[in-house]
């Protein structure tokens, strides 16, 4: 009887036991099934999304010598492949995050059970693949319940990822998705930010620092929290020792080392070619707007991971920036001494008032209802500020009004260098420190060009049959103007007149009377037409004074025009993008410069002969004397009225470069021609740049002569053959 009563009780206990044992597994299986169907939580990624996971990828700017010189991004992230990873990095990641990575299929049941039974003290249960699933497809949840649901979904996604990708691909994808703080997303950006290296160059201790940051990027940031980072690095080293990736001796030696960084946060205000990168940004935003992806959407410069291959050579770019810094440091010092105790705007105080009215401070004060007297008091009250100087940033106390005056006296500059045959722009320095001066003086800025514009008038003369040795009387020329304007009579800068002068000598010494003579022969419109054929696009008034450079042009278009002379008369459009690729390396567009046969080969060669005279015995002769250049060089200096602008255009067979120097306002300038001429303000930047370029043997820049035309030249270039006995062209007034 007793046994019969106990049997139902036993069966109940047995059923209850199996319910307790099996229910969690049934419940877990049911939840996984429901999650796999997408019935709870967020929809699971489709097969296409697994094949092409989305992430914000930075677009990279690549130099012609294959260096990344800048990025455009929402998240500073650039993907790498597994073969670009250091073995030290792979080992550190496995040892710390997922030692059974090679053995599981996305979910490590052993690790999961260990995490459950030990309440996480033996490490988390998430595999690298699960963490990748989380990074790729899940946002931060609002509630704990939502996170639990996400966890189940991550198991499913992890298994699917393992089916679609190799272990190596998963490892690389994971390291591409993680954040390392300091605006570094992905391993490539982290390596560049903290060590200025690529991922394949990491040593054991560097890899351990970065892998250690994965647990808490900010807490273990070696810049912000070096002590925490050191402790965490040593924890990773201990894991490497535990799994025999390093020896005991290596562990002890590496553990004793201090953290060594080469930290440089990637920012658009820093690095090389800052002004160029900003100018390029505008072009690329328009390109993205005009071009569509396969899905019909426009490209996004900040998230689509484009690779923008430019013609900029990082070495030449660096030399150009160094040359500008070296010369302007000394020129600024001379300028400050020149104006010590005086104000360049003494008779034009409105430029200071106008500048004050354009400031953000003034707009804010005015919008807040401050009176004119209160605003004036604010601008005359000293505040803490950091100001620019060529010697480095200066922390000081200064009134906002005094800071405006300070910056008005800062000399600005723009420089560009290009290959005349290809049109490739090799260096582009749009201005000074980009943190303080955002305005680009290569393409955006336009200033009066002075005597550099005379080259177009002389080109017209050569095209029309004149020769460099043609002689013109050095006398004042008067050109009638349409009423009611008075006749125009330009004067020579040195005030000297008389005698006969060759065109070659007249251009070399930039004699205004000879330019006026030629202008009277051809008229302003013919000169403008010549400039147009050579790539000048800026508006130019058809007035005689353009023969002295009264028009405003950019460095970009003037360098492009002068390159025509070195390219046998063919104008080649200056270009700075060679091609654009998508994130997978597919070429989206190749760029080829426009070319125009602007002038004949002979005319171009005659102009080179004229411009070589500038360097041999004219306003550019200091290149031979002070700077010791002996190779063939053609060039032209330019100085505008009151020395407001200084220019120099320098030509060698394979590199044409141009430079402008001046202050923000034309009213601020050197008071004397001796100090403010282009040969003193702009030409030294070209000289220093070329010295550095020639010294770099890796560039192997040609130092030979300009190539002659394919057919014999029809005019005589040796002007000495035409000299009369006792004739002295340097003192033409004696020749009467």
Secondary structure, 3 states (H helix, E strand, C coil): CHHHHHHHHHHHHHHHHHHHHHHHHHHHHHHHHHHHCCCCCCCCCCHHHHHCCCCCECEEEECCCCCEEEEECCCCECCCCHHHCCHHHHHHHHHHHCCCCCCCCCCCHHHHHHHHHCCCCCCCCCCHHHHHHHHHHCCCCCCHHHHHHHHHHHHHHHHHHHHHCCHHHHHHHHHHHCECCCCCECHHHHHHHHHCCCHHHCCHHHHHHHHHHCCCCCCCCCCCCHHHHHHHHHHHHHHHHHCCCCCHHHHHHHHCCCCCCCCCCCCCCCCCCHHHHHHHHHHHHHHHHHCECCCCCECCCCCECCEEEECCCHHHHHHHHHHHHHHHHHHHHHHHHHCCCCCCCCCCCHHHHHHHHCCHHHHHHHHCCCCHHHHHHHHCCEEEEEECCCCCCEEEEEEHHHHHHHHHCCEEEEEEEECCCCCEEEEEECCCCCCCCCCCCCCCCCEECHHHHHHHHHHHHHHCCCCCCCEEECCCCEECCCCCCCCEECCCCCCCCCCEEEHHHHHHCCCHHHHHHHHHHHCHHHHHHHHHHCCCCCCCCCCHHHHHCCCEECHHHHHHHHHHHHCCCEEECCECEEEEECCCCCEEEECCCCEEECCCHHHHHHHHHHHHHHHHHCCCCHHHHCCCCCCCCEEEEEECHHHCCEEEEEEECCEEEEEEEEECCCCCCCCCHHHHCHHHHCHHHHHHHHHHHHHCCCCCCCCCCCCCCCCCCCCCCCHHHHCCCCCCHHHHHHHC
